[in-house]
C-alpha cells in the first residue's frame, strides 16, 4: 500500500507540474525547445513545418487546441545524439502529413520512453512513420489509439521500422487503409531474444495493407523472445495492398499467440513457428451469415457498418469487430443497391448503402475500357441523372443503375521482324487493354532503343522512331530490327534474380551466361537491385555492398561467365558508379579463362566521382586467346586493394558501388572474302517523302562492320550503328522540301574480314513544310478580368497534363503579383507575353533564415521560412519550371525583394529544373541568385536563352545543366558583382555557353571590379564567346568559391568599342576549402571554340530546336479598317492573329478579318500581329483607312472544305497528286486530280493530318 501511495503521489506531482501552453506556427519551435516534462503544447490551427529534435529526459504532448480544425504537422522529428535519453512524445488530435519520407527518424539516440499517437489522422508517409537506427537501446511503448492511417507507403519500407528494441506496441480503435507499396506495419530491425514484447492489435479496420506475402502486420521473425505475447482481437483485416498477395497478421518464432474474433478476408494468417501457445478463434463471413464484406466505399475511406449488421456485435463480449467509429445507427433506414449495365461495363461506388430516409447519397460510376458512362436509372429504367458523380435524394429502398455505352473499338497489331526482332520493342501511347482502341483514336507508336538492336524501318519504308496511326479500322504495323552482334548482356530491367543470374539478353540459347556477386572467399551472395541516377543519366543496376569492416581486406566482386568460342573482336562494355565513401578509388575489370588466374583488362579511377556520373568501364579481350581458352570466359569487377577509399566511411557503412548496362559484343568468325553487296536502302533512291529527322539504312547480303573512312552528310560526320547486315546513319534538322545527296564512300563499310563495300550515292528529297493548323491560343490571362483567367497560375493549373504539343497561353500586359509553379506533368507550356516591359510576373520573397536578435530583420518579413510572412512555405523563387519543354517570350520575371532592397539574401526570379526550357525577349531581374538552372544532379538538362536581359549582383545565373545563352545582356547592379556561380556535376557535357552576349551595368558597376563568375561546387564550366563588355571587368576575370572549375574561359572578348580585351591576366589557379588548389584554362583558341555550337549544346540527340519557336511569321499585309471591320492578307505559316487597339489586346481570330466595336478611333489605333504555331508573335501591322476597294492577290494556300466524311480541295490543277497522311507520313487517302476540285471520302478521323497537293501542303485537325 505504501508503494502504491508513493507512485500515485509522484504521478500527481508530475501532473500538477505540467503546463498547457498555447502555440501557433510562429511560436511553436521556441515553446517546444523550452517545454518541461509533461507539458502540453496546444497547437492552434495552421501548418507546422519546422523540424524538431526528439526530447531528452522529458515527455512533451502536442495536442490540437481546436476540436474541429486539426493542426497540420509537416515537420519531421530527428535526433542524432546518444545523450538524448528517456524522452517521449505524445501526439493528440493532429493531422500528420510529413513533408519528407519519414516522420520520426532518429539515428544515434538512446532509450525512448514512449511514442503515443492519439486521435490523429496520418497520411502520405512515403516510407516510415517511425525509423530508428541505434541498436542496443529501447523504446518502452509505441501506441496508436483512435487514429486514421491512410494512403501511405509510396516508397516502400515498413511503417514502424525500429532498430531500438521495442517493449510494447498497441494499436486500438484505428483504421489503416491503402498501403499498396508499403511493407509491414511493424518490423523489428534488430535482435534481442531476451526482449519479451507485448503486441496488442484490437478493434481495428485494416484494408489493402502491405505489398507482398512476405510482409506482416507484426513481423518480429527470430528477433525477439520466444515468450513474447501477441494479441489480435476484434479486428477486420481485408485485402492485401497488391491483389493476389497474402501478407500475414503475424510472423514470429515462438510466442504466446491469441487470435480472438477477427474477421480476415483475402489476407494471410498467423505465420508462427514453434509457438509456446496459440489460441486462435477467428470469424468467417459464412459463420456470420454474410456473403461478402460490403463496405460502402473503402478505397475512399468509408467503412460504415450498420448497427443491425452481425459485425456490430460479433466481437468478444458482444463488441463490434473493426474500428468502432464506423458503427452507424439509423432511425428510418432506407437501402440502396447499385449495379452496372451491362455488368462488364464498369463499377459503381458505393456497392450498397443505407441512409436515413430523405437524405442525399452520392454515387460514382467508373467505366471499364471500351465503355463510356451514359446515365443513371432506377430499377424500373427511369432516368435519375446524367451527372457523374451524381447526388440523389433517397426516399425509399431502391436500386441505382449506372448505364454505359459500348464504344466502337479497333485493334492495333504491331509485328516485329528482322534478325533483331527477338529483342526489339515498341511502346504504344496511349496504352490500351489488348491494344484495342476507340475508333478514331490516334496512337503514337515508338521504338524503344536497347543495346542489342538497331531499328531499320517500318513496313512503309519510313524510318522515324516514332509514328502515328489512326484507329479508324483494325490496323497492322511492322517494325524491322537488325541485331547488333553480341554474346550476352544484362540491363537489370527487372530486379530479380539478384544473383546467379542468366543473361537478360543472349544470342544463343545454349550460351545464356551467368552473373553473380561473390564474397572475397569465393562464396556467392546477392547484390542489391536498384535504379540510380548519376549525372542526369538513369540506369537499372546492381549494387555491390561490402561492409566497411571488410572493404579494405575482403571486398566482394561481380563476376560474369560466358563462352566466346567462335567469336572474335570481343568487347565488354559496362557502366559503373559510386555513391559513398566506402568504395575504392581504383576499380578493375579483369578476365580469366579458368576462373582462378585473372588478368587486368581496365582500371578506372573514380576519385572525386561520388554520385557524379556513370563511368564507362569497357575493354577488349586479347586477340591472342585460343578457341579453347575462349570456351569459358570469366569477367569480374573488383576493387584495387592497393588504392585508397573515396573517403572515410562510417563504421556501419556499406559499399555503394553500382554496375549497369553490362554487354558483351563480338563478331562471329567469318572468313567470307567477298565484299558486301548492297541489297536495299531506306529511303529508296529518288524518294520524295523523307522526313527532316530520320535514319538512312543500308542492307547488305552479309554481316558488315565499320571501315576506316568517315561518312559526312550535311556538314556533319555521322557515326553509324551496325547491325548484323545493316549500317544505319541517323540525321537531323534537314530543311523541308529540299533535295539531298548521301554519299556512302568506299571504305566506310566492310565485311567482317575487312573487305570494303565499293560505295554508293543515294538521292532523296524531304517533304515540303506543311502549313500549321489554324487555331487560337488555348488560354488568355488578363489581370483586368478581360481574359479567361486573371492569374498566370490559374491558366497553368487548367492546362492539361501529359501534352506532346504546345499549350499556348497569352498573357496581356499587366502586373501579375503571384508565384508561378509549372508542375512536372505540365509539359509543353508556351507562355507568351504581350510586351516584356509591361507584362510582369513578380513577387516579393527571399529565402533568408531567421535573423539573430538585434540584426536587421527587414528581409525576414518576406522570407519563405517566416511563419508570419504571406510567403511562408512558398518555393524560394517567383517562377519555377518543373516540366520539360517550356517556352516563354515577351515577359519580365522579377523578384521585388532583390530589386526594391538592392541587397540579399537569395531571392530568385526564375528556377528551371527540367530539360528543354527556352526563353526569347524576356527580362529576369533580382539582386542575388536571380536565376537557378538545373541542380548538379541533372547534369545535362538544357536551357536556351536568346535576346534576353539578366539583371543582378551576386551569382545571378547559377546552378547546373547545359545552358546556351546568346545575344543577351548581363546587367550588373553593384561594384564587385559576380555574374555566374555554376555547380556542374561531373559528366556535364557543356555547362554554360554564352555567345555574342553583352556585359553591362549601372554606374556602381563601372569601376573595374566586376567578375565573370566563381565556382560554386563540383566541376563548373562557363565559356564566354564573342562577348562585348560595356563595363570594365577585373583583370583576373574570375574569383574563388567552393571548387576548382573544370573550365572558366573566354574567346574574343571585346570592349564597348569593339577592341579586343587583354586576357593575359585572367585567373587560372583556384583555391577552396582547406587550401585545396587547382587550375584550368582561361583563354580558348579558335580551334577550341568550334565545338561550342547551338547544334551541339542544344539540339543533341533528340533534335530539340527551340530557335524554330521564335521564327517570326510575316506581319499581316494590307491591314485596313473599313467601317467597323479590320481585314488583312493571310500571313504564311500563321495559326491566328491578335488584334490590338491602343496597345490593348481586344481579340483573337483565325480569320483574316475582325469586327471592331464602334469607337470612332482612327485606323492607326489598330494593330494586328500574327502568331506562329508555337505562339511567337510577328511584328505589328498598323491599320490604314480603307477605301472600300481592295486589290487582292491570290492566296497560295490550299482551300479545304470539310462536310461530314467528304474533304474537298479547291484550286488545284489537273494531274496533281493529292495525298492525305498522318503527320508521320502514313497515307490515309490519295488520288490524282482530274480538275480544279478533288473530293476525298474519309474514314472517321481524329487528330492532326497533312494534306499535300503537288508542292503545297496544309495541316488539318479533325
BAKE-953282 format. One record per residue (C-alpha): residue in three letters; x, y, z. Coordinates in steps of 0.05 Angstrom, whole numbers, plus 5000, padded with zeros to 4 digits. Example, Ala and Ser with C-alpha at 12.3 -4.5 7.8 and 13.67 -1.06 7.14 Angstrom:
2
Ala524649105156
Ser527349795143
This chain:
1262
Unk500050005000
Unk505750475015
Unk508850364946
Unk502150484913
Unk501351134950
Unk508251364931
Unk507151224857
Unk500451594858
Unk503852184893
Unk509352214842
Unk504352184785
Unk500152734816
Unk506353144828
Unk508353064755
Unk501353234731
Unk500853844776
Unk507654074748
Unk505354014676
Unk503454644638
Unk498754764579
Unk501855254531
Unk498155534471
Unk502455584408
Unk501855744335
Unk506555604277
Unk510856214296
Unk511656064370
Unk511655314366
Unk519155164359
Unk521255614417
Unk515755324461
Unk517754614442
Unk525054744458
Unk523355044526
Unk517854554545
Unk518554174610
Unk516853444626
Unk509453334619
Unk508054004585
Unk502354024535
Unk503154474475
Unk496254664449
Unk497154764374
Unk492655274342
Unk490355104271
Unk495655214219
Unk501454874184
Unk507354674227
Unk513454554183
Unk519754704224
Unk523154054245
Unk524453884317
Unk529253434356
Unk526852854398
Unk526453084471
Unk531152834524
Unk529152684596
Unk522052944586
Unk515552764552
Unk512053304512
Unk504953274487
Unk502953624422
Unk495453694423
Unk490354054380
Unk487454674411
Unk481354614366
Unk476254064367
Unk474254184294
Unk480354434255
Unk486453984260
Unk493354294260
Unk497454014203
Unk504253734221
Unk509053724162
Unk515553724200
Unk519953134217
Unk522752924285
Unk530152764285
Unk535752614333
Unk543052414327
Unk545952434397
Unk546251854446
Unk545752354503
Unk538352414483
Unk535451924534
Unk528651744564
Unk524652244526
Unk517652154499
Unk512652464451
Unk505052454451
Unk501152694390
Unk493752824403
Unk488553064353
Unk493253254297
Unk493653154222
Unk500552884208
Unk502952944135
Unk510552924135
Unk513953314080
Unk519752814079
Unk520052064072
Unk519951964148
Unk516252274206
Unk520452054266
Unk527451874241
Unk532751834295
Unk539751544289
Unk544351554350
Unk539051664403
Unk538851304470
Unk532850994504
Unk526051274487
Unk520551244540
Unk514451234494
Unk511451484430
Unk503851554432
Unk499351764375
Unk492151904396
Unk486152144356
Unk490552324297
Unk489952274221
Unk496352044188
Unk497252054113
Unk502452074058
Unk508151764097
Unk512651564040
Unk516951084079
Unk516851024155
Unk512651354208
Unk517951144258
Unk525050954238
Unk530550884289
Unk537650674276
Unk541250554342
Unk541849834364
Unk542749694438
Unk537450184463
Unk529950104473
Unk523150424464
Unk518450304522
Unk511950334483
Unk509050534416
Unk501650674419
Unk496350854367
Unk489150974390
Unk483251244353
Unk487351404291
Unk486351414216
Unk492551194177
Unk491651244102
Unk494951294035
Unk502051154057
Unk507950734034
Unk509251023965
Unk516750893972
Unk516250234008
Unk519550034074
Unk515849904138
Unk511150364175
Unk514650234241
Unk521850044230
Unk525850094295
Unk532849864307
Unk531350034380
Unk528549434418
Unk521149554429
Unk517949314493
Unk510649434474
Unk506349614414
Unk498849744420
Unk494049934365
Unk486850034384
Unk480450314352
Unk484050534289
Unk483250474214
Unk489150324168
Unk488050324093
Unk491350404025
Unk498550184036
Unk499849843968
Unk507250003963
Unk508949914036
Unk511549314073
Unk510049114144
Unk506449534196
Unk511649354249
Unk518349034233
Unk523548914286
Unk530149144255
Unk534748894309
Unk535348274351
Unk534548184427
Unk532047484441
Unk531247674515
Unk526148214498
Unk519147964517
Unk514948404472
Unk507548564483
Unk503748674418
Unk496448864422
Unk492148974360
Unk484849074379
Unk478649344345
Unk482049594282
Unk479749614210
Unk485349444161
Unk484349484085
Unk489349394029
Unk495549384072
Unk502449104051
Unk505048963982
Unk507348243986
Unk506347574020
Unk512947624058
Unk510348214099
Unk506148234162
Unk502448704208
Unk507348484261
Unk513948174238
Unk518948014292
Unk521547374259
Unk527047104304
Unk528947774334
Unk525047774400
Unk523947294457
Unk520146654444
Unk516046854505
Unk513347484472
Unk505747594474
Unk501647744411
Unk494247904417
Unk489648044357
Unk482548164378
Unk476148424345
Unk479448664281
Unk477148684209
Unk483048544163
Unk481348534090
Unk485148534024
Unk492648594013
Unk495849213985
Unk497148833920
Unk491948353893
Unk493947623897
Unk498747713955
Unk497447434025
Unk501247834077
Unk500647554148
Unk497847824212
Unk503947574249
Unk510747284230
Unk514647064290
Unk518646504321
Unk515646264386
Unk510946694427
Unk504246654460
Unk499046794406
Unk491846984418
Unk487147104359
Unk480047254380
Unk474147434337
Unk478047734279
Unk474747744211
Unk480147614159
Unk478347674086
Unk483347524030
Unk489147614077
Unk494247154109
Unk494046884179
Unk498946744235
Unk505646524209
Unk508746274274
Unk513845734282
Unk514645364349
Unk509445774385
Unk509545704461
Unk501945744460
Unk496945914405
Unk489546034416
Unk486046254352
Unk478546314347
Unk477146774289
Unk470846924249
Unk468846774177
Unk463847114131
Unk460046464125
Unk459646384200
Unk456747084206
Unk451646954151
Unk454947444103
Unk456547314030
Unk461547884026
Unk464648444065
Unk461049034036
Unk463749704058
Unk460550294022
Unk466950593994
Unk473250304027
Unk478150583976
Unk476051283996
Unk475551134070
Unk468250954082
Unk467750324124
Unk460750434152
Unk457449844186
Unk450049894205
Unk448349754276
Unk443949174253
Unk449748814219
Unk452548184251
Unk459248554251
Unk456649054302
Unk456348514357
Unk460947964332
Unk466848164377
Unk468847884444
Unk463448024496
Unk458648294443
Unk463148854420
Unk463649054347
Unk469248804303
Unk473449324268
Unk474250054286
Unk468050254328
Unk467650934295
Unk464450614234
Unk458350334270
Unk452350734247
Unk445250744275
Unk439350964232
Unk432351154255
Unk428551054190
Unk433450684145
Unk432750604070
Unk437450174029
Unk440450253960
Unk443749713919
Unk447749923858
Unk449549583793
Unk452849703725
Unk449249583659
Unk451949193624
Unk455348853682
Unk462148813649
Unk462049553631
Unk464449833697
Unk463449913771
Unk459450343818
Unk461450623886
Unk458550503936
Unk456349793922
Unk450749863973
Unk448850394024
Unk443850524079
Unk441751234095
Unk436351604134
Unk430151664092
Unk430352324055
Unk437852414059
Unk442352503999
Unk447451993975
Unk452952063923
Unk454451523871
Unk460451473826
Unk460951053762
Unk467650813736
Unk467750543665
Unk471949953643
Unk476050023580
Unk471650033518
Unk465650333553
Unk463251033569
Unk458551253624
Unk451751483598
Unk446751593654
Unk443651353720
Unk437051003723
Unk432950643776
Unk430949913775
Unk425050053730
Unk429250413678
Unk427251123697
Unk432851633685
Unk435351933750
Unk441352353727
Unk446552443673
Unk451752723721
Unk457652313745
Unk458452313804
Unk451052413819
Unk447952623885
Unk440952343894
Unk435652413948
Unk433851733975
Unk426651663999
Unk425650913994
Unk429250253983
Unk431550263912
Unk436550033860
Unk441150533826
Unk444050303759
Unk449750623721
Unk448550543646
Unk454550513600
Unk455250543524
Unk459850063489
Unk464850423444
Unk466750223374
Unk473649903384
Unk479149753335
Unk485349313346
Unk492549523332
Unk497448963316
Unk504849113316
Unk509348583285
Unk516848553296
Unk521248273241
Unk528548213222
Unk534547893257
Unk533548343317
Unk526048223325
Unk527147763385
Unk529748343425
Unk526148923392
Unk520749303429
Unk515749853416
Unk511250263462
Unk504250503447
Unk501451163472
Unk496151143497
Unk496650433521
Unk490450023516
Unk488049353541
Unk489248843487
Unk491449413441
Unk484149563428
Unk482550293416
Unk476450723409
Unk475150863336
Unk478751493312
Unk484051483367
Unk490951693344
Unk496151223373
Unk503551403376
Unk508050803364
Unk515150893388
Unk521350463381
Unk524750303447
Unk532250313440
Unk536349763472
Unk543749573468
Unk543048973422
Unk538349203367
Unk538349713311
Unk531649953285
Unk531549963209
Unk524750163182
Unk517250083184
Unk513149693133
Unk512050343093
Unk519650443090
Unk519451053136
Unk524851063190
Unk522851563244
Unk523051233312
Unk516051483328
Unk509851483284
Unk502451573290
Unk496751133266
Unk489351303262
Unk484950753290
Unk479250823240
Unk479650073229
Unk483749483253
Unk490949673238
Unk497349263229
Unk504449553231
Unk511149213223
Unk517749463252
Unk524249163225
Unk530249073271
Unk537248843260
Unk541448543315
Unk547948863338
Unk552548263342
Unk553248053415
Unk554047453460
Unk550547623525
Unk548348223566
Unk544948473629
Unk540849113635
Unk537648953703
Unk530849193678
Unk527748723729
Unk530948673797
Unk530547923807
Unk534347473809
Unk539747853847
Unk545047313840
Unk546746713796
Unk543047083741
Unk542846853668
Unk543547393616
Unk537747863607
Unk539747823533
Unk543347253499
Unk544447103426
Unk544346343432
Unk540145933479
Unk545945473496
Unk550346063518
Unk546046463566
Unk551746693611
Unk551546793686
Unk552747383731
Unk554047313806
Unk556447703866
Unk561847363906
Unk564647453975
Unk572247513977
Unk572746783998
Unk569246563934
Unk562346413964
Unk556546733929
Unk551547233956
Unk546247703929
Unk547148413904
Unk542248983916
Unk537449133860
Unk537049883847
Unk535350443799
Unk540151023804
Unk541151703770
Unk548151993765
Unk549752593722
Unk542652613697
Unk543151903668
Unk538851353699
Unk540250603696
Unk537349993728
Unk543249693763
Unk546349213813
Unk549449473878
Unk555749143906
Unk555749253981
Unk561649044024
Unk561449234097
Unk566249784117
Unk569849294164
Unk571648854104
Unk572449354048
Unk580049434053
Unk581748704060
Unk576048264036
Unk571648623985
Unk566148303945
Unk566448273869
Unk561848173810
Unk563547613762
Unk560547453694
Unk561546793658
Unk560146613585
Unk563046263524
Unk566546653469
Unk568346063426
Unk567746203351
Unk567646953364
Unk572847493354
Unk573448243367
Unk570348133436
Unk568548783471
Unk566048803543
Unk562149443558
Unk559349663625
Unk557650283666
Unk559850373738
Unk558550893792
Unk559451023866
Unk555151393916
Unk559051383981
Unk566051384012
Unk566150634023
Unk568750503952
Unk575950433928
Unk578550973883
Unk581150473832
Unk576549953803
Unk578849393758
Unk575748973703
Unk579448313698
Unk578847693656
Unk580446963666
Unk579946323624
Unk580045853684
Unk576346243739
Unk582646253782
Unk588046673750
Unk585647363730
Unk588947893686
Unk587348643684
Unk583248893626
Unk581649603650
Unk582850043711
Unk578150623725
Unk579951193772
Unk573651413810
Unk576951963850
Unk572052533860
Unk566452143828
Unk561752023887
Unk554652083859
Unk557052493800
Unk556452063738
Unk556151383706
Unk563051193681
Unk564350743622
Unk568450133641
Unk570049803575
Unk575349333549
Unk577148863491
Unk579348153504
Unk586347973478
Unk586347743406
Unk591447213425
Unk586346783462
Unk585446093431
Unk578745783416
Unk579845313475
Unk581345893521
Unk575146263495
Unk570645673512
Unk569545963581
Unk571046683597
Unk570547003666
Unk569947763674
Unk570048073742
Unk569348773771
Unk573548833834
Unk576749393874
Unk584249513870
Unk586149393943
Unk592449793934
Unk588250433925
Unk585150863978
Unk577750933991
Unk573951523964
Unk573351794034
Unk572651584107
Unk566351154113
Unk562351084177
Unk563450454217
Unk556650174196
Unk557150394123
Unk556849914065
Unk560049973997
Unk556050383947
Unk558750113880
Unk553950023822
Unk554449613758
Unk549749743699
Unk548749623625
Unk553549033620
Unk554048753550
Unk559048323512
Unk559448473438
Unk563148043388
Unk563547853315
Unk562347133295
Unk568346823260
Unk567046953186
Unk572446863133
Unk567947073074
Unk572847423026
Unk567547742982
Unk565948472992
Unk558848643017
Unk553348712964
Unk548049252975
Unk541048962975
Unk536749562992
Unk536450263022
Unk531550643064
Unk529451133038
Unk529750862968
Unk533451222912
Unk529551832889
Unk524751842948
Unk520952492958
Unk517952323025
Unk523952313071
Unk522952653138
Unk527153223164
Unk529652773221
Unk530752043207
Unk535351463191
Unk538551223127
Unk539350463128
Unk543550053080
Unk542049303080
Unk547448823054
Unk547848083038
Unk552547933095
Unk554748183163
Unk558448853160
Unk562449303205
Unk565449993204
Unk571250133157
Unk576450683164
Unk573251223120
Unk568451703156
Unk561551883129
Unk559952623124
Unk552852853110
Unk550053563111
Unk556653803140
Unk556653313198
Unk560652683209
Unk555652143226
Unk557251543270
Unk553650933243
Unk550250373281
Unk551849683253
Unk547049103258
Unk548748423232
Unk547448603159
Unk545849343163
Unk549150013170
Unk544650573196
Unk546151323195
Unk541651783235
Unk541052513213
Unk537253113240
Unk534653803224
Unk534553763148
Unk530854313111
Unk523754183085
Unk522554073011
Unk529954012995
Unk533953522953
Unk539753162987
Unk545452712966
Unk548152203015
Unk554951912996
Unk557051253028
Unk564351243006
Unk568550642991
Unk571850403055
Unk566350643102
Unk563349943107
Unk566949273103
Unk565348543114
Unk567948233178
Unk574848083149
Unk575748803124
Unk573948763051
Unk570749423032
Unk564049573001
Unk565549992938
Unk560750552959
Unk554250842934
Unk550851522927
Unk543551592949
Unk538952162926
Unk532652352962
Unk528252962979
Unk524953163044
Unk517553313048
Unk515354043040
Unk514054453102
Unk506654393118
Unk502354983138
Unk500554943212
Unk493654813238
Unk489755463246
Unk487855553318
Unk487556083372
Unk491256083438
Unk488755583488
Unk488156103544
Unk488556853555
Unk490857153620
Unk488757863636
Unk489758193704
Unk483758653689
Unk479058063680
Unk478258113605
Unk481257423592
Unk479956713612
Unk484056773676
Unk486557343720
Unk492856983743
Unk498156603705
Unk498056033756
Unk490555933744
Unk491855853670
Unk497455353683
Unk493154963733
Unk487754893680
Unk492554653626
Unk492253903611
Unk497853443635
Unk502052993590
Unk502053443529
Unk506353293468
Unk504353933431
Unk504754663455
Unk499254923501
Unk499055653484
Unk497756173539
Unk497656913521
Unk498857403578
Unk496258103567
Unk500158703593
Unk499358753668
Unk502458663736
Unk501757943760
Unk503857923833
Unk503957173844
Unk508356563849
Unk508056123788
Unk509755383791
Unk509454953728
Unk508754243754
Unk512753673725
Unk506753363689
Unk505054013652
Unk509853953594
Unk509654393532
Unk507055033565
Unk508455623519
Unk507656273559
Unk507356863512
Unk507057573538
Unk504758193502
Unk510658653519
Unk516458483565
Unk516559193592
Unk509159163610
Unk507758423623
Unk510858293691
Unk510557683735
Unk513357873802
Unk513157753877
Unk516957973939
Unk520457383973
Unk527157123995
Unk529956504029
Unk533556844086
Unk533856494154
Unk531456794219
Unk536057374239
Unk539557404305
Unk536957864359
Unk538658584342
Unk540458444269
Unk536958784211
Unk530658374201
Unk527258744144
Unk528358154097
Unk525157684148
Unk518357984133
Unk518857684063
Unk522457034078
Unk519256374058
Unk521656104124
Unk517956604167
Unk511256324192
Unk508557034198
Unk510157204126
Unk505057184069
Unk510156774030
Unk511256254085
Unk512955584055
Unk512955853984
Unk518155583937
Unk524256023942
Unk523156333873
Unk517956753837
Unk517356253780
Unk519455523779
Unk519255073718
Unk519054343737
Unk516554093670
Unk520053953605
Unk519054353541
Unk517455033570
Unk517855643526
Unk516756383541
Unk517457053507
Unk515857783519
Unk515357723596
Unk519158033654
Unk520457573713
Unk522057993774
Unk523557863848
Unk521458513881
Unk525658373943
Unk532058393903
Unk530059003862
Unk527059413918
Unk532359263970
Unk538459223924
Unk541058713974
Unk541057983992
Unk539357474015
Unk537956973959
Unk531757203920
Unk530556813856
Unk526357073800
Unk526856423758
Unk528555693770
Unk528655203713
Unk529154483737
Unk527954043677
Unk530253933606
Unk528654363546
Unk526855053572
Unk527355643523
Unk526556393530
Unk526356953479
Unk525857703491
Unk524857643566
Unk527558003627
Unk529957683692
Unk531058163749
Unk533358093821
Unk539658213861
Unk542457563890
Unk541456903853
Unk536657163801
Unk536256513761
Unk537855803782
Unk538555283727
Unk538254543740
Unk541454223800
Unk548253893796
Unk544853213795
Unk541453373729
Unk547753493690
Unk545053543620
Unk538453893625
Unk538354423570
Unk536455153573
Unk536455623513
Unk536256373522
Unk536656903468
Unk535457653463
Unk534157703537
Unk536258133597
Unk539057833661
Unk539958313720
Unk543358203787
Unk549458303830
Unk551257643864
Unk551556973828
Unk545557173788
Unk545956593739
Unk547755953775
Unk546555203782
Unk547754623735
Unk545854343668
Unk547454593598
Unk545455303580
Unk546655633513
Unk545556383521
Unk546356843461
Unk545157583445
Unk543357713517
Unk545258273565
Unk548158123634
Unk546758753675
Unk550858853739
Unk547959263797
Unk553959403841
Unk561459443848
Unk564558763853
Unk558658403822
Unk559457663803
Unk555457413744
Unk555556653748
Unk556456133802
Unk555755453768
Unk555754783803
Unk556154303745
Unk556653573764
Unk562053143733
Unk559352873668
Unk556253533646
Unk557653573572
Unk557654323560
Unk555854753621
Unk554555493610
Unk556055743539
Unk554956493527
Unk555656723455
Unk555357443429
Unk552757693495
Unk553758383528
Unk556258523598
Unk553659193623
Unk551859523689
Unk550060153727
Unk554860693748
Unk557060303810
Unk558959713767
Unk563460123722
Unk569460113770
Unk573059523740
Unk571759053799
Unk566558603766
Unk567657853760
Unk565257383705
Unk563956833755
Unk566156393812
Unk565955633820
Unk560555443869
Unk561254683875
Unk563254053836
Unk566154173766
Unk563654853740
Unk564055023666
Unk562955723637
Unk565255973569
Unk564356683544
Unk564856733468
Unk565057383428
Unk562857793488
Unk562158553487
Unk563958843555
Unk560959533561
Unk563759593631
Unk570859413652
Unk571958723683
Unk577258593737
Unk583758383702
Unk583457693735
Unk576357593709
Unk574357053758
Unk574556923833
Unk574756343882
Unk568956003916
Unk567755273933
Unk571054863877
Unk576154853822
Unk572654973755
Unk573154463700
Unk573455063652
Unk572655813662
Unk574856123596
Unk573656663543
Unk574656753469
Unk574557413430
Unk572357863487
Unk571558583465
Unk570559263498
Unk564559713481
Unk568359993421
Unk569859303391
Unk577059293413
Unk580058633438
Unk580758583514
Unk587358393546
Unk586257693574
Unk593457553595
Unk591957663669
Unk585857223674
Unk585656763734
Unk587856043722
Unk589155793793
Unk583555693843
Unk583455553918
Unk577655293960
Unk576254934024
Unk582254804068
Unk587255064018
Unk585554583962
Unk588154853896
Unk587454703822
Unk587755043755
Unk584155103689
Unk585055453623
Unk582556173617
Unk583156323543
Unk580955883485
Unk583655853415
Unk579555903351
Unk580355153341
Unk577855003411
Unk571455413406
Unk569055083342
Unk565354543383
Unk561255043424
Unk555455083376
Unk548055133384
Unk547354463348
Unk552054103396
Unk549554413461
Unk542154463448
Unk539954003392
Unk543753393416
Unk540752713400
Unk533352883405
Unk533553433353
Unk530653963400
Unk530854613362
Unk527955193402
Unk530255703351
Unk524355503308
Unk519655723364
Unk521556443354
Unk521856433278
Unk517357023264
Unk511956973211
Unk511057583167
Unk506658123195
Unk499858173161
Unk499958573096
Unk494759073073
Unk491559173142
Unk485759653131
Unk479759903171
Unk473359953131
Unk467860203175
Unk467859733234
Unk471759163202
Unk479159043200
Unk481758593144
Unk488558373121
Unk492257873078
Unk494057203107
Unk501057113134
Unk504156463112
Unk505155963169
Unk500856363218
Unk495856003262
Unk491956613284
Unk492057373292
Unk491857813353
Unk488258473347
Unk490259083387
Unk487259773398
Unk491560293432
Unk496159743457
Unk490259353488
Unk489058653460
Unk481758653441
Unk481058003404
Unk484057383371
Unk481857043307
Unk483756513256
Unk480556923202
Unk483557493162
Unk478257983186
Unk475758233253
Unk469758663271
Unk471659213320
Unk466859563366
Unk464560253344
Unk469260753377
Unk470761303328
Unk478161143334
Unk482861293277
Unk485260693237
Unk492360793263
Unk489960593333
Unk489259873309
Unk494759373301
Unk494858623284
Unk500258123300
Unk500757423270
Unk502656823314
Unk506556223291
Unk504755523313
Unk509055593377
Unk505656243398
Unk511256713378
Unk508657373353
Unk510357763290
Unk511958493286
Unk505558913288
Unk502059143226
Unk498559823234
Unk491959943200
Unk490460463148
Unk483760733129
Unk480360313076
Unk477460563011
Unk472260023004
Unk476159722945
Unk481559212955
Unk486958982907
Unk487258242924
Unk492857772908
Unk491857022904
Unk493056642969
Unk497556062952
Unk494855643009
Unk490455052993
Unk482955163002
Unk479954593040
Unk472554463055
Unk470253903101
Unk463053663101
Unk461653043141
Unk466252503114
Unk467752893050
Unk474053313043
Unk474453772983
Unk480754112957
Unk479654722913
Unk484355092867
Unk488754512845
Unk490854362774
Unk489153732736
Unk494353172742
Unk496653382812
Unk497452822863
Unk493252962926
Unk495152592989
Unk492252603060
Unk497052303110
Unk498352283185
Unk503852743210
Unk508852173206
Unk507252023133
Unk502251453139
Unk497651543078
Unk490251563093
Unk487551723023
Unk490751922956
Unk488652062885
Unk490752472825
Unk486453082808
Unk482653102743
Unk480053812751
Unk480954412797
Unk477054062852
Unk478553402887
Unk473853052936
Unk476352512983
Unk471652053021
Unk474551963090
Unk474051473148
Unk472651733218
Unk478852123238
Unk481452473300
Unk487852873307
Unk492753233262
Unk493853063188
Unk497653353129
Unk494253473062
Unk499253523005
Unk497453742934
Unk503553782889
Unk508654232924
Unk503454542971
Unk501354263038
Unk497054453098
Unk495754153167
Unk488653963183
Unk485653783251
Unk479653323255
